[in-house]
Amino acid sequence: MKNTITVMLVSTLSAVVLSACFFVGKAVTSSEPAPTEPVPSSVTASVAKPSDTEIHVPSETTEPTAPAVPARLTQEEQLAVSFVEAVIREDYASVLEMLSSSVYPDAPVFEDDIQWALPRTDFKVLKGFDPETVQYTAVLDHGGNVAVTVSDASGAKETVTVRTEIPKDGDGSPKVNGSGDFYRTRFGFRTPSGVKVEIGGIEIDRNYITQKNTGTISMYTDWLIPVIGIKDKTIRLSCDCFDETVSFTPKSWSDPQQDGECRLFPYYEEEDVLLIVKNLWNDMYATVQAPDSKASDLYAFIASDADPDTAQNIYDAYKSLDDENVKMTQTVFRTDGSTFWANDHCLVVNIGYELTWGSDGNKSMKRLGHIILAREEEGWKVYRATDTSLFSFLNYFTSEW
């Protein structure tokens, strides 16, 4: 009995299981669409179609490509390219601004220095490049030199070297070193003392004076300016007594104490000074020869700022002459020397002169001499007797001119 009941229970359970399996299989294999769950927004973003501005990540089988690195120029390279471009465009004002000389606002370096110098430098190869189609590449070396390669639409191509530096008197930014090409450095020169000095219309600051009362007669002024344009210049020297110009060629590291070409003095070529010397000599001689004369009688002929002993020295020199009736009869300019301004009112006079003497004036002497005169309100006077023999020497065997 018990066995019968057990068999019936097992049969019933098997039927139930088979029925359940039938219905489950139908649900999975149904043709109706299966329900879906909403996809999280984070997942949606990751699978959304990328826009044109998004970065596409290469697949594992694609060789990665390195991104292009934009060219970056140093300050020196940028300066060199700008400089070359200004040269090609003949923009001389911009060229001047980029040169190291521009750190001195009153430097006598001008656009005509640039224009004159360019055909005489390595930059002359840039002539003829088309400024509208030109292209540049620049390479800086460790010495501050920038090699700039230039090409244009015509196929022309040249490479020039631009020297750059950090000027010690500048603001720390690089400039083009144009020394030797466009300007000279440390130009020393000598002028008369007490005068206004202008080069190319620019007044030279008196801070550039290195020495006063210089030269063999201690009457000149020495100057030293940091830079000056390479082209020949005209210097204007002016004061109350004169306004003259002198032409010269600039030099680098010039020293007027050693180099006569850097001594810039205006000449005096008016022949009236020859008559002035002759009249002064004869009038002073006559004063000394007067009875009871004394050195102070010569004060009227001596400059107010002359050495106090000047009158006495001339008086003693005249007294040493052995003969009477001495006269200066001729004066001429020397061919081996010049007459020039030593300061703002004194003139160095180099002359040849003739003296005659004797009871009938039958003795004569021609000699070369010199004297410094001063121009004052009352006229010309003696500033210094640089040649004492002018007043004391007689020898009829002498004929120097």
C-alpha positions as CSV (number, residue, x, y, z in Angstrom):
1,M,0.0,0.0,0.0
2,K,2.7,2.3,1.0
3,N,4.6,1.6,-2.2
4,T,1.6,2.4,-4.3
5,I,1.2,5.8,-2.6
6,T,4.8,6.6,-3.1
7,V,4.7,5.8,-6.9
8,M,1.6,8.0,-7.3
9,L,3.3,11.0,-5.6
10,V,6.4,10.7,-7.8
11,S,4.3,10.5,-10.9
12,T,2.4,13.6,-9.9
13,L,5.5,15.6,-9.2
14,S,7.1,14.7,-12.5
15,A,4.1,15.9,-14.3
16,V,4.2,19.3,-12.6
17,V,7.9,19.7,-13.4
18,L,7.4,18.9,-17.0
19,S,4.5,21.4,-17.2
20,A,6.6,24.2,-15.7
21,C,9.5,23.5,-18.1
22,F,7.1,23.8,-21.0
23,F,5.9,27.3,-20.1
24,V,9.4,28.6,-19.3
25,G,10.7,27.6,-22.7
26,K,7.9,29.3,-24.4
27,A,8.7,32.6,-22.7
28,V,12.4,32.7,-23.8
29,T,11.6,31.7,-27.4
30,S,8.7,34.1,-27.9
31,S,8.9,36.4,-30.9
32,E,7.9,39.4,-28.8
33,P,10.8,41.8,-28.0
34,A,12.4,41.4,-24.6
35,P,12.0,44.3,-22.2
36,T,15.1,46.5,-21.8
37,E,16.4,48.5,-18.9
38,P,17.4,52.2,-19.2
39,V,21.1,52.6,-19.9
40,P,22.9,54.9,-17.4
41,S,23.8,58.4,-18.7
42,S,27.6,57.8,-18.1
43,V,27.4,54.8,-20.4
44,T,25.5,56.7,-23.0
45,A,28.1,59.4,-23.2
46,S,30.9,56.8,-23.7
47,V,29.2,55.1,-26.6
48,A,27.6,58.2,-28.2
49,K,28.9,59.0,-31.7
50,P,31.8,61.4,-31.4
51,S,31.5,64.9,-32.8
52,D,34.0,66.5,-35.2
53,T,35.7,68.4,-32.4
54,E,36.4,65.3,-30.3
55,I,39.7,63.5,-30.1
56,H,39.6,60.1,-31.8
57,V,41.6,57.5,-30.0
58,P,43.5,55.3,-32.4
59,S,42.9,51.5,-32.2
60,E,45.5,49.2,-30.9
61,T,46.5,48.2,-34.4
62,T,47.0,51.9,-35.5
63,E,50.6,53.4,-35.3
64,P,50.4,56.6,-33.1
65,T,51.4,59.9,-34.9
66,A,53.4,62.5,-32.9
67,P,51.6,65.9,-32.8
68,A,53.3,68.8,-34.7
69,V,55.3,71.1,-32.5
70,P,54.9,74.8,-33.4
71,A,58.2,76.6,-34.2
72,R,59.4,78.9,-31.4
73,L,62.0,81.6,-32.0
74,T,64.3,83.0,-29.3
75,Q,64.4,86.8,-28.8
76,E,67.7,86.9,-30.7
77,E,66.2,85.0,-33.6
78,Q,63.1,87.2,-33.7
79,L,65.3,90.3,-33.6
80,A,67.5,89.0,-36.4
81,V,64.5,88.2,-38.6
82,S,63.0,91.6,-38.0
83,F,66.4,93.3,-38.7
84,V,66.8,91.4,-42.0
85,E,63.2,92.3,-43.0
86,A,63.8,96.0,-42.3
87,V,66.9,95.9,-44.4
88,I,65.0,94.3,-47.3
89,R,62.3,96.9,-47.0
90,E,64.9,99.7,-46.8
91,D,63.3,100.7,-43.5
92,Y,66.4,102.4,-42.2
93,A,64.5,104.0,-39.2
94,S,63.7,100.5,-37.9
95,V,67.2,99.3,-38.6
96,L,68.5,102.1,-36.4
97,E,66.1,101.2,-33.5
98,M,67.4,97.6,-33.5
99,L,71.1,98.5,-33.4
100,S,73.0,98.5,-30.1
101,S,73.8,102.2,-30.8
102,S,70.1,103.0,-30.1
103,V,70.6,102.6,-26.3
104,Y,72.3,106.0,-26.5
105,P,69.5,108.5,-27.3
106,D,71.9,111.2,-28.4
107,A,74.2,108.9,-30.5
108,P,75.3,110.5,-33.8
109,V,74.3,107.5,-35.8
110,F,71.9,108.3,-38.7
111,E,69.8,106.8,-41.4
112,D,72.3,107.9,-44.0
113,D,75.0,105.9,-42.1
114,I,72.9,102.8,-42.7
115,Q,72.2,103.6,-46.4
116,W,75.8,104.3,-47.1
117,A,77.1,101.3,-45.2
118,L,74.7,98.6,-46.5
119,P,76.4,98.1,-50.0
120,R,79.7,97.7,-48.1
121,T,78.5,94.9,-45.8
122,D,77.6,91.3,-46.2
123,F,73.9,92.4,-46.1
124,K,74.3,93.7,-49.7
125,V,73.1,90.2,-50.9
126,L,69.6,91.1,-49.6
127,K,69.2,93.7,-52.3
128,G,66.4,92.7,-54.7
129,F,64.5,90.3,-52.5
130,D,60.7,90.7,-52.8
131,P,59.5,91.9,-49.4
132,E,56.0,90.7,-50.0
133,T,56.8,87.0,-50.6
134,V,60.0,86.6,-48.6
135,Q,60.3,83.8,-46.0
136,Y,62.8,83.4,-43.2
137,T,64.4,80.7,-41.1
138,A,66.7,81.5,-38.3
139,V,69.3,79.5,-36.3
140,L,71.1,80.9,-33.2
141,D,74.5,79.7,-32.2
142,H,76.2,79.9,-28.7
143,G,78.0,83.2,-29.6
144,G,74.9,85.2,-30.2
145,N,75.2,85.0,-34.0
146,V,71.9,84.3,-35.9
147,A,72.1,82.7,-39.4
148,V,69.0,84.0,-41.2
149,T,68.1,82.2,-44.5
150,V,66.0,84.3,-46.8
151,S,64.0,83.1,-49.8
152,D,61.2,84.6,-52.0
153,A,58.8,83.6,-54.7
154,S,61.4,84.1,-57.4
155,G,63.5,81.3,-56.0
156,A,66.2,83.6,-54.7
157,K,67.9,82.4,-51.5
158,E,70.6,83.8,-49.3
159,T,71.9,83.3,-45.8
160,V,73.3,86.3,-43.7
161,T,74.6,86.4,-40.2
162,V,73.2,88.9,-37.7
163,R,75.3,89.4,-34.6
164,T,73.3,90.0,-31.5
165,E,74.4,91.2,-28.0
166,I,73.0,92.5,-24.7
167,P,74.3,96.1,-24.5
168,K,75.7,96.9,-21.1
169,D,73.9,100.3,-21.1
170,G,70.6,98.9,-22.4
171,D,67.5,97.4,-20.7
172,G,68.6,93.8,-20.9
173,S,67.0,93.0,-24.2
174,P,69.1,91.9,-27.2
175,K,70.2,94.3,-29.9
176,V,72.0,94.0,-33.2
177,N,75.8,94.5,-32.9
178,G,76.5,96.8,-35.8
179,S,80.0,97.8,-34.8
180,G,82.3,98.0,-37.8
181,D,79.4,97.7,-40.2
182,F,77.2,100.7,-39.3
183,Y,79.0,102.6,-36.5
184,R,82.3,103.0,-34.8
185,T,82.8,102.5,-31.0
186,R,84.6,104.7,-28.5
187,F,85.4,107.6,-30.7
188,G,87.9,109.9,-29.0
189,F,88.5,113.4,-30.4
190,R,89.9,116.8,-29.4
191,T,88.4,120.2,-29.9
192,P,89.0,123.8,-28.8
193,S,87.9,124.3,-25.2
194,G,84.8,126.2,-24.2
195,V,82.9,125.5,-27.4
196,K,79.5,123.9,-28.2
197,V,80.1,120.7,-30.1
198,E,77.5,119.3,-32.6
199,I,77.7,116.3,-34.9
200,G,74.9,115.9,-37.5
201,G,72.8,118.5,-35.6
202,I,73.1,116.6,-32.3
203,E,74.8,118.4,-29.5
204,I,77.4,116.3,-27.8
205,D,76.7,116.0,-24.0
206,R,79.5,117.6,-22.0
207,N,79.5,114.4,-19.8
208,Y,81.5,112.9,-22.6
209,I,84.5,115.2,-21.9
210,T,87.4,113.1,-20.6
211,Q,90.0,115.8,-20.1
212,K,90.2,119.6,-20.1
213,N,93.2,121.8,-20.6
214,T,95.0,119.1,-22.5
215,G,97.5,119.1,-25.3
216,T,101.0,120.5,-25.5
217,I,99.7,124.0,-24.7
218,S,97.1,122.8,-22.2
219,M,94.3,124.6,-23.9
220,Y,92.2,121.8,-25.6
221,T,89.3,119.5,-24.6
222,D,89.3,115.8,-25.2
223,W,86.0,113.9,-25.7
224,L,85.0,110.2,-25.9
225,I,81.6,109.2,-27.3
226,P,80.4,105.5,-27.1
227,V,79.3,105.3,-30.8
228,I,79.3,107.3,-34.0
229,G,78.0,106.5,-37.5
230,I,80.5,105.0,-39.9
231,K,80.1,107.6,-42.7
232,D,82.2,110.7,-42.8
233,K,80.9,113.4,-40.5
234,T,80.9,117.2,-40.1
235,I,81.4,118.6,-36.6
236,R,80.2,122.1,-35.7
237,L,82.2,124.1,-33.2
238,S,80.6,127.3,-32.1
239,C,81.0,130.0,-29.5
240,D,80.8,133.8,-29.3
241,C,84.0,134.3,-31.4
242,F,83.4,131.8,-34.2
243,D,81.0,129.2,-35.7
244,E,83.0,126.8,-37.8
245,T,82.7,123.2,-39.2
246,V,85.3,120.6,-39.6
247,S,85.0,117.3,-41.6
248,F,86.5,114.1,-40.4
249,T,86.3,110.3,-40.7
250,P,85.2,108.5,-37.5
251,K,87.5,105.9,-36.0
252,S,87.0,103.2,-33.3
253,W,89.1,103.4,-30.1
254,S,90.7,106.6,-31.3
255,D,93.0,108.5,-28.9
256,P,93.5,112.2,-29.8
257,Q,96.7,112.2,-27.6
258,Q,98.3,109.8,-30.1
259,D,96.3,110.4,-33.3
260,G,96.5,113.8,-35.0
261,E,93.6,112.9,-37.3
262,C,91.2,113.1,-34.3
263,R,92.1,116.7,-33.4
264,L,89.3,118.7,-34.8
265,F,90.1,122.5,-34.9
266,P,88.7,125.2,-37.2
267,Y,91.3,127.0,-39.1
268,Y,91.6,130.8,-39.3
269,E,92.7,131.8,-42.8
270,E,91.9,135.5,-42.8
271,E,95.1,137.5,-43.6
272,D,94.1,140.3,-41.2
273,V,95.8,138.3,-38.4
274,L,99.2,138.7,-40.2
275,L,98.8,142.5,-40.0
276,I,97.6,142.2,-36.4
277,V,100.8,140.3,-35.4
278,K,103.0,142.8,-37.1
279,N,101.3,145.8,-35.5
280,L,101.4,144.3,-32.1
281,W,105.0,143.4,-32.3
282,N,106.0,146.9,-33.5
283,D,103.8,148.7,-31.0
284,M,105.1,146.7,-28.1
285,Y,108.7,147.2,-29.2
286,A,108.2,151.0,-29.4
287,T,106.6,151.0,-25.9
288,V,109.6,149.1,-24.4
289,Q,112.1,151.5,-26.2
290,A,110.5,154.6,-24.7
291,P,112.4,156.3,-21.9
292,D,111.7,155.1,-18.4
293,S,109.5,152.2,-19.7
294,K,108.5,149.4,-17.5
295,A,106.8,146.0,-18.0
296,S,103.4,147.2,-16.8
297,D,103.4,149.6,-19.8
298,L,102.7,146.4,-21.9
299,Y,99.5,145.6,-20.1
300,A,97.4,147.3,-22.7
301,F,98.6,144.7,-25.2
302,I,98.2,141.6,-23.0
303,A,94.9,139.6,-22.7
304,S,93.0,139.9,-19.4
305,D,93.3,136.2,-18.7
306,A,96.9,135.8,-19.7
307,D,99.6,134.6,-17.3
308,P,100.6,137.5,-15.0
309,D,104.3,137.1,-16.1
310,T,103.5,137.5,-19.8
311,A,104.2,141.3,-19.9
312,Q,107.4,140.9,-18.0
313,N,108.7,138.1,-20.2
314,I,108.1,140.1,-23.4
315,Y,109.6,143.2,-21.8
316,D,112.8,141.4,-20.9
317,A,113.0,139.7,-24.3
318,Y,112.8,143.1,-26.1
319,K,115.5,144.5,-23.8
320,S,117.9,141.8,-24.8
321,L,118.0,142.9,-28.4
322,D,121.4,144.5,-29.1
323,D,120.4,146.7,-32.0
324,E,118.2,149.7,-32.4
325,N,115.4,150.5,-34.9
326,V,114.2,146.9,-35.1
327,K,111.0,146.5,-37.1
328,M,108.8,143.7,-38.2
329,T,108.3,144.3,-41.9
330,Q,106.6,141.2,-43.2
331,T,104.4,138.3,-41.9
332,V,103.2,135.3,-43.8
333,F,101.4,132.1,-43.0
334,R,103.7,129.1,-42.5
335,T,103.4,126.3,-44.9
336,D,104.5,123.7,-42.3
337,G,101.9,124.8,-39.8
338,S,98.4,126.3,-39.5
339,T,96.6,129.0,-37.7
340,F,93.6,127.6,-35.7
341,W,91.4,128.2,-32.7
342,A,92.7,126.7,-29.4
343,N,89.6,127.6,-27.3
344,D,86.6,129.8,-27.5
345,H,88.6,133.1,-27.9
346,C,92.3,132.2,-28.4
347,L,94.1,131.7,-31.7
348,V,97.3,129.8,-32.3
349,V,99.2,131.7,-35.0
350,N,102.0,130.0,-36.9
351,I,103.8,132.6,-39.0
352,G,106.9,133.4,-40.9
353,Y,108.2,136.9,-40.2
354,E,110.9,139.3,-41.3
355,L,112.8,141.7,-39.0
356,T,115.0,144.5,-40.2
357,W,117.4,146.6,-38.2
358,G,120.5,148.7,-38.3
359,S,121.0,152.4,-38.7
360,D,119.8,152.3,-42.2
361,G,117.8,149.1,-42.0
362,N,120.3,147.2,-44.1
363,K,120.1,144.1,-41.9
364,S,117.3,141.6,-42.0
365,M,116.2,138.1,-40.9
366,K,113.5,135.8,-42.0
367,R,112.4,133.3,-39.3
368,L,109.5,130.9,-38.5
369,G,107.7,131.6,-35.2
370,H,104.4,131.3,-33.4
371,I,102.3,133.1,-30.8
372,I,98.8,132.8,-29.3
373,L,96.5,135.8,-29.5
374,A,93.2,136.4,-27.7
375,R,90.1,138.2,-29.2
376,E,88.7,140.6,-26.7
377,E,86.1,143.4,-27.0
378,E,88.9,146.0,-27.5
379,G,90.5,143.8,-30.2
380,W,93.3,141.3,-30.5
381,K,95.8,141.0,-27.7
382,V,98.7,138.7,-26.7
383,Y,97.6,135.7,-24.7
384,R,100.8,133.7,-24.6
385,A,104.4,134.2,-25.9
386,T,104.9,130.6,-26.9
387,D,108.1,131.6,-28.8
388,T,110.2,133.9,-26.8
389,S,112.8,134.1,-29.6
390,L,110.1,136.0,-31.5
391,F,111.0,139.0,-29.3
392,S,114.7,138.4,-28.6
393,F,116.5,136.8,-31.5
394,L,118.3,138.6,-34.3
395,N,120.7,137.0,-36.8
396,Y,121.1,138.3,-40.3
397,F,122.3,134.9,-41.4
398,T,118.9,133.4,-40.6
399,S,116.5,132.9,-43.6
400,E,113.9,130.2,-42.8
401,W,111.3,131.1,-45.4
